[in-house]
Amino acid sequence: MKRPALLTAALLLASGCAHRLSIPPPDAAPPAPLPELPDSSLELPVTVRLDEAAAALEREVPSRLDATGAWTMVAGDRIGIKYALTRAPIRLALQGPRLGATVTASYQAEACVRNPLAFGGPSCPKVASCGVGERPRSVELTLRSEASWSPGWKLRTRSRFELAYPDPCRITFLQYDVTPLLDGYLRPQLDRAAADLDARVARAADLRARAAEAWERLAQPIPLPGNAVLLLHPRAAHVSPLSGSGQAIDFTVGLVARPVVHLGAPPREPAPPLPPLQVERGAAAPGFHVALDGLIPYPEANRQLEAQLAGRTFDAGGHTVTLRSLSVSGAGGLAVVKAHVVTSAIEGDLYLVGRPAYDPATATISLQDLDYSLETRDALSASLEWLLRDSLRAKLREKARFAVGPRLEALRAQVEAALNRPLAPGVALSAQVRRLRPVAVQAGRDALVARVEADGEARLLVDGLRP
């Protein structure tokens, strides 16, 4: 019990002897962990141009088919056919997630009938035609290509050509249909062209090698000034459905990360392997969030507080009280102010406890509800209660403000600068940290800590994938 000590203090005061207070500080319980922030999304907008694939497709499919030389004998060598076909340019285009093209070609044909009894004349005289001297016949070449992502970071297409003959060429009275001849010539070439298109798209949109290198770099600590590092902690990856128009395929690769600023030497953590690519059906909300901790180390807090109050005198119930020194520490997440006071009759340490709070308007940490600790109140007898008067407490409440804004702004600028960096050949990280949002404040073991959420956007820029 403290009552005998208080009685002794009262007797000492009554006898005129100076008394030295011995009040225990509040229990120094460890602070609760600061709240973590939600995952961040680093968006990679990608455009794959299909100009090269479209040009190759145009080369693969002949623009003119000319079989007007010798007769091609059909129908048991009884009928001879000559034909020619000319197509329009192939306009490869993306419509949503599908590649496609529709090309119209025009053709004409002539026929002869073999005359086994011909002597001196043509053995297969021309007897009929279609598209000659009249409107040419047409054939429609339609390319259909379905695109999908593989978990191995590759874009796959399955392309095929379909042929349609709106007005087939049946040569006049012979009623011989020329379309099977055209079909037999065109289909093998169109199949080769479709396979070549799939291969070219796969090469243009194979992201695995660069994604793996960028992923490894993202997992490495990014140095910051002041013995700190930025750890991005990449966790997962997804890709949006395809979109676009014309000869440009647009999609977004999203990397999920949980960035933190770490003080001191970075932890030794193996880089996680590149995860399989997942297709995100919904539109991913872009956003980058990183927890920034504005620290006011206790020696700095002490310096700021003592610069304003140390050596000052106050009136407390008719007693002159001098503040010899002040210091700040933490106990269970709360701030503890130790005020060493001296009067003509008493000297010792008083303890006040307050809740740290961040004021965005002034970018300062203040101590809300600062008041004397229970230990201090219990230790002071009725004859010493004047030490608890409002003057000292009010002055401490007014002056116990610690500027953290410049530190947070400097840290924001450092993080933004660190995030704008190359990750791999042809791959760079670009970010803007736009705003700071308060999350939590506490008195830690070694410093007052203001945790804010730095919000912004982060993108990966990839050379060679944009127009």
C-alpha positions in Angstrom: 0.0 0.0 0.0 1.2 3.6 -0.8 -0.5 5.2 2.3 2.5 5.0 4.6 4.7 6.6 1.9 2.1 9.4 1.5 2.0 9.9 5.2 5.8 10.2 5.3 5.6 12.7 2.4 3.1 14.8 4.3 5.3 14.8 7.4 8.3 15.7 5.4 6.4 18.6 3.9 5.2 19.7 7.2 8.7 19.7 8.6 10.0 21.8 5.7 12.2 19.1 4.2 12.4 18.7 0.5 10.8 15.4 -0.6 11.8 13.4 -3.7 8.9 11.6 -5.3 9.3 8.0 -6.4 6.4 7.2 -8.7 6.5 4.0 -10.8 5.9 4.5 -14.6 2.9 2.9 -16.3 3.3 -0.8 -17.3 5.2 -0.9 -20.6 3.0 -3.5 -22.4 3.9 -4.1 -26.0 1.7 -2.3 -28.6 -0.8 -4.1 -30.7 0.3 -4.7 -34.3 -0.6 -1.9 -36.7 -3.3 -2.8 -39.2 -2.2 -4.3 -42.5 -3.4 -2.7 -45.8 -5.3 -4.5 -48.5 -3.5 -6.1 -51.4 -2.2 -3.8 -54.2 -2.8 -4.3 -57.9 0.0 -3.4 -60.3 -1.7 -3.1 -63.7 0.1 -4.0 -67.0 -1.8 -2.6 -69.9 -0.6 -4.5 -73.0 -1.3 -4.0 -76.7 -0.2 -6.7 -79.1 -0.1 -5.5 -82.7 -1.0 -8.0 -85.4 0.4 -6.1 -88.4 3.1 -8.7 -89.0 0.7 -11.6 -88.6 -1.7 -9.9 -91.0 1.0 -9.2 -93.6 2.1 -12.9 -93.3 -1.5 -14.0 -93.7 -1.8 -11.9 -96.8 1.3 -13.5 -98.3 0.3 -17.1 -97.4 -3.0 -16.9 -99.2 -2.5 -16.3 -102.9 -4.2 -13.3 -104.2 -4.7 -14.9 -107.7 -5.2 -18.5 -108.7 -4.6 -19.0 -112.4 -5.4 -22.4 -114.0 -6.2 -21.1 -117.4 -3.3 -22.9 -119.2 -3.9 -26.5 -120.1 -7.2 -28.1 -119.5 -7.7 -29.9 -116.2 -9.5 -33.1 -117.1 -12.3 -34.3 -114.8 -15.3 -36.6 -115.0 -13.3 -39.6 -116.3 -11.3 -37.4 -118.6 -14.4 -36.5 -120.5 -14.5 -32.9 -119.4 -11.7 -30.3 -119.3 -11.9 -27.3 -117.0 -9.9 -24.0 -116.9 -10.5 -21.5 -114.1 -9.1 -18.3 -112.5 -9.7 -16.7 -109.1 -8.9 -13.3 -107.8 -9.4 -12.3 -104.2 -9.6 -9.0 -102.4 -7.0 -8.1 -99.6 -7.5 -9.9 -96.3 -8.5 -7.4 -93.6 -7.6 -9.1 -90.3 -9.4 -7.5 -87.4 -10.2 -8.1 -83.8 -13.8 -8.0 -82.6 -13.9 -8.4 -78.9 -12.1 -11.6 -78.0 -12.2 -13.0 -81.6 -10.0 -12.5 -84.6 -11.7 -12.6 -87.9 -11.7 -11.6 -91.5 -14.1 -12.0 -94.4 -12.7 -11.9 -97.9 -14.7 -12.1 -101.2 -13.0 -13.6 -104.2 -14.3 -13.7 -107.8 -13.7 -16.5 -110.2 -14.6 -17.7 -113.7 -14.4 -21.1 -115.5 -14.5 -22.6 -118.9 -15.2 -26.2 -120.0 -14.5 -28.5 -122.9 -15.7 -31.9 -123.9 -13.2 -34.4 -125.2 -13.8 -35.5 -128.8 -12.2 -38.9 -129.2 -13.0 -38.9 -133.0 -11.4 -35.5 -133.7 -8.9 -35.6 -136.6 -6.8 -32.5 -137.1 -9.1 -30.4 -134.9 -9.0 -29.7 -131.1 -9.4 -32.9 -129.1 -11.3 -31.0 -126.3 -13.2 -28.1 -127.8 -14.5 -25.4 -125.5 -18.2 -25.8 -125.2 -19.3 -23.8 -122.1 -18.3 -21.3 -119.4 -19.5 -19.3 -116.3 -18.4 -15.9 -115.2 -17.0 -15.2 -118.7 -18.7 -12.4 -120.5 -21.0 -12.1 -117.5 -20.9 -11.3 -113.8 -18.1 -13.3 -112.2 -19.0 -15.9 -109.6 -18.0 -15.3 -106.0 -16.6 -17.3 -103.1 -16.4 -16.0 -99.5 -13.4 -16.8 -97.4 -14.2 -16.3 -93.7 -11.5 -16.5 -91.0 -12.6 -17.4 -87.5 -10.1 -17.4 -84.6 -10.9 -18.0 -80.9 -8.3 -16.6 -78.5 -7.6 -17.8 -75.0 -4.9 -17.6 -72.3 -2.9 -20.5 -71.1 -1.7 -20.8 -67.4 1.8 -20.7 -68.9 1.5 -17.0 -69.8 0.8 -17.6 -73.5 -2.0 -16.4 -75.8 -3.3 -19.2 -77.9 -5.5 -18.9 -81.0 -7.4 -21.6 -82.9 -7.9 -20.3 -86.4 -9.8 -21.8 -89.3 -11.1 -20.7 -92.7 -14.6 -21.4 -93.9 -15.5 -21.3 -97.6 -18.9 -20.5 -98.9 -20.1 -20.3 -102.6 -23.2 -18.0 -102.8 -23.6 -18.7 -106.5 -21.8 -21.9 -107.5 -20.4 -22.2 -111.0 -22.3 -25.0 -112.8 -21.1 -24.7 -116.3 -24.2 -24.2 -118.6 -25.6 -27.3 -120.1 -23.0 -29.7 -118.7 -24.1 -28.7 -115.2 -20.6 -29.5 -114.0 -19.9 -27.8 -110.6 -16.4 -26.2 -110.5 -16.4 -25.5 -106.8 -14.9 -28.8 -105.7 -11.9 -28.0 -107.8 -11.5 -24.6 -106.2 -12.1 -26.1 -102.8 -9.5 -28.8 -103.3 -6.9 -26.1 -104.2 -7.8 -23.5 -101.7 -8.3 -25.5 -98.5 -4.8 -26.8 -98.0 -3.4 -23.3 -98.5 -5.9 -21.8 -96.1 -5.2 -24.5 -93.5 -1.5 -23.7 -93.7 -2.2 -19.9 -93.5 -4.4 -20.5 -90.4 -1.7 -22.6 -88.7 0.9 -19.9 -89.5 -1.3 -17.2 -88.0 -1.7 -19.2 -84.8 2.1 -19.6 -84.5 2.7 -15.9 -85.1 0.2 -14.8 -82.5 1.7 -17.2 -80.0 5.2 -15.7 -80.5 3.9 -12.1 -80.3 2.0 -12.7 -77.1 4.4 -15.1 -75.2 4.9 -13.2 -72.0 6.4 -16.0 -69.8 10.1 -15.1 -70.2 9.7 -11.4 -69.5 7.1 -12.0 -66.8 9.4 -14.5 -64.9 12.3 -12.0 -64.9 10.0 -9.1 -63.9 8.5 -11.2 -61.1 11.9 -12.1 -59.7 12.9 -8.4 -59.7 9.6 -7.4 -58.1 10.4 -9.8 -55.2 13.8 -8.1 -54.5 14.1 -5.4 -51.8 14.1 -1.8 -53.3 16.5 0.4 -51.3 15.2 3.6 -49.8 17.2 6.3 -48.1 17.7 6.1 -44.3 18.4 2.3 -43.9 14.9 1.3 -45.2 13.8 -0.9 -48.1 10.5 -1.3 -50.0 9.3 -4.9 -50.2 6.6 -5.4 -52.8 5.8 -9.0 -51.9 4.2 -10.1 -55.2 1.6 -12.8 -54.5 -0.5 -13.7 -57.6 -1.1 -12.7 -61.2 -4.2 -12.5 -63.4 -5.1 -11.4 -66.9 -8.2 -9.6 -68.2 -10.4 -10.9 -71.0 -9.2 -9.8 -74.5 -10.6 -6.7 -76.1 -9.6 -4.3 -78.9 -10.4 -3.5 -82.4 -8.7 -3.6 -85.8 -5.2 -5.2 -85.6 -4.6 -4.5 -81.9 -5.2 -6.9 -79.1 -5.7 -5.2 -75.8 -5.5 -6.8 -72.4 -4.4 -6.1 -68.9 -2.1 -8.3 -66.8 -2.5 -7.6 -63.1 0.0 -8.5 -60.4 -1.3 -8.7 -56.8 1.3 -7.5 -54.2 1.4 -6.4 -50.6 4.0 -3.6 -50.4 5.5 -2.6 -47.1 8.4 -0.3 -46.1 10.8 -2.2 -43.9 13.3 -0.5 -41.6 16.7 -2.0 -41.2 18.3 -4.9 -43.1 15.8 -6.7 -45.4 14.7 -10.2 -44.3 16.2 -13.0 -46.3 13.2 -14.4 -48.2 13.4 -16.6 -51.3 11.6 -15.2 -54.3 8.3 -17.0 -54.9 8.0 -18.7 -58.3 6.1 -17.2 -61.1 2.5 -18.2 -60.5 0.2 -19.6 -63.1 -1.7 -17.0 -65.0 -5.4 -16.8 -64.1 -8.1 -15.2 -66.2 -10.0 -12.5 -64.3 -13.5 -12.4 -65.5 -14.3 -9.1 -64.0 -12.5 -5.8 -64.5 -9.7 -5.5 -62.0 -9.8 -2.3 -60.0 -6.4 -0.7 -60.5 -4.8 0.7 -57.4 -1.5 0.7 -55.5 -1.5 0.8 -51.7 1.6 0.9 -49.5 1.8 1.5 -45.8 4.1 4.3 -44.9 5.1 4.7 -41.3 6.0 8.3 -40.3 8.4 7.8 -37.3 9.2 10.3 -34.6 12.0 8.6 -32.7 11.7 9.3 -29.0 14.9 11.2 -28.8 13.5 13.6 -31.5 10.2 13.8 -29.7 12.0 14.6 -26.5 14.0 17.3 -28.2 10.9 18.9 -29.7 9.0 18.8 -26.4 11.9 20.1 -24.3 12.6 22.9 -26.7 9.1 24.3 -25.9 8.7 23.5 -22.2 12.0 22.6 -20.4 12.9 25.2 -17.8 9.5 26.8 -17.9 7.7 27.6 -14.6 4.0 27.3 -13.8 1.7 28.2 -11.0 -0.1 25.2 -9.5 -2.4 26.2 -6.6 -0.1 28.9 -5.4 3.0 26.8 -5.8 5.7 27.5 -8.4 6.5 24.4 -10.4 9.5 24.2 -12.7 9.8 21.7 -15.5 13.4 20.5 -15.5 13.1 17.9 -18.2 10.5 16.0 -20.3 10.6 12.7 -22.2 8.2 10.5 -24.2 7.9 6.8 -24.3 5.4 4.1 -25.2 3.3 1.8 -23.1 0.7 -0.6 -24.7 0.4 1.7 -27.7 -0.2 4.8 -25.6 2.2 7.7 -25.2 3.7 8.3 -21.8 5.1 11.8 -21.0 7.5 11.9 -18.0 7.8 15.4 -16.6 10.5 16.0 -14.0 9.2 18.8 -11.8 10.8 20.8 -9.0 9.2 22.9 -6.4 10.5 24.5 -3.2 9.3 21.5 -1.3 9.2 18.5 -3.7 11.0 17.0 -6.7 10.3 14.0 -8.9 8.8 12.5 -12.0 5.1 12.8 -12.9 3.7 10.6 -15.6 0.9 11.5 -18.0 -0.7 9.1 -20.5 -2.3 10.1 -23.8 -3.5 8.5 -27.0 -1.5 9.4 -30.1 -3.6 10.8 -32.9 -2.7 12.0 -36.4 -4.1 15.3 -37.6 -4.1 15.4 -41.5 -4.7 19.1 -41.6 -1.5 19.9 -39.7 0.4 16.6 -40.4 1.2 16.3 -36.7 0.9 13.7 -34.1 -0.8 15.0 -31.0 -1.6 13.2 -27.6 -5.3 13.1 -27.2 -6.8 13.0 -23.7 -3.5 13.5 -22.1 -3.9 13.0 -18.3 -2.0 11.9 -15.2 -1.4 8.1 -14.9 -3.2 6.1 -12.2 0.2 5.5 -10.6 0.8 9.3 -10.4 -2.7 10.0 -9.0 -2.4 7.2 -6.4 1.0 8.4 -5.3 0.0 12.0 -4.5 -1.6 12.7 -1.2 -4.3 15.2 -0.5 -1.6 17.6 0.5 0.1 17.2 -2.9 -3.0 17.3 -5.0 -2.1 20.8 -6.2 0.4 19.1 -8.5 -2.6 17.7 -10.4 -4.0 21.1 -11.2 -4.8 21.9 -14.9 -2.0 24.4 -15.6 0.7 21.8 -16.2 -1.6 19.3 -17.9 -3.1 21.9 -20.1 0.3 23.2 -21.2 1.5 19.7 -22.0 -1.7 19.0 -24.0 -1.1 22.2 -26.0 2.6 21.7 -26.7 2.8 17.9 -27.1 2.5 18.0 -30.9 5.1 16.4 -33.1 5.5 17.3 -36.8 5.5 14.2 -38.9 4.3 15.7 -42.3 7.8 16.4 -43.7 8.9 12.8 -42.9 5.8 11.3 -44.6 6.1 13.5 -47.6 9.8 12.6 -48.0 9.0 8.9 -47.6 6.2 9.2 -50.2 8.6 10.8 -52.7 11.2 8.2 -52.0 8.8 5.3 -52.5 7.5 6.9 -55.7 11.1 7.4 -57.0 12.0 3.8 -56.1 8.9 2.4 -57.9 9.9 4.1 -61.2 12.6 1.7 -62.3 13.5 -1.0 -64.8 12.7 -4.6 -63.9 14.0 -6.5 -66.8 15.1 -5.8 -70.4 12.2 -4.1 -72.0 10.1 -4.1 -68.7 9.9 -1.1 -66.4 7.8 -0.3 -63.4 6.0 3.1 -63.4 4.0 4.4 -60.4 2.5 7.6 -59.0 1.8 7.9 -55.2 -1.0 10.5 -55.2 -2.4 10.8 -51.7 -1.9 9.8 -48.1 -4.7 8.5 -45.9 -4.4 8.0 -42.1 -4.7 4.4 -40.9 -3.5 4.3 -37.3 -1.2 6.0 -34.9 0.5 4.5 -31.8 3.4 4.9 -29.5 5.8 2.1 -30.4 8.8 0.7 -28.6 11.2 3.2 -30.0 9.1 5.9 -31.7 5.8 7.5 -32.2 4.4 5.9 -35.4 1.8 7.4 -37.8 0.8 4.8 -40.3 -0.7 6.2 -43.5 -1.9 4.5 -46.6 -0.2 5.9 -49.7 -2.6 5.4 -52.6 -1.8 5.6 -56.3 -1.4 3.7 -59.5 1.4 1.4 -60.6 1.9 0.1 -64.1 4.3 -2.2 -65.9 5.5 -0.8 -69.2 6.7 -3.4 -71.7 8.7 -2.4 -74.8 7.7 -4.0 -78.1 4.1 -4.8 -77.0 2.7 -1.3 -77.8 2.0 0.2 -81.2 
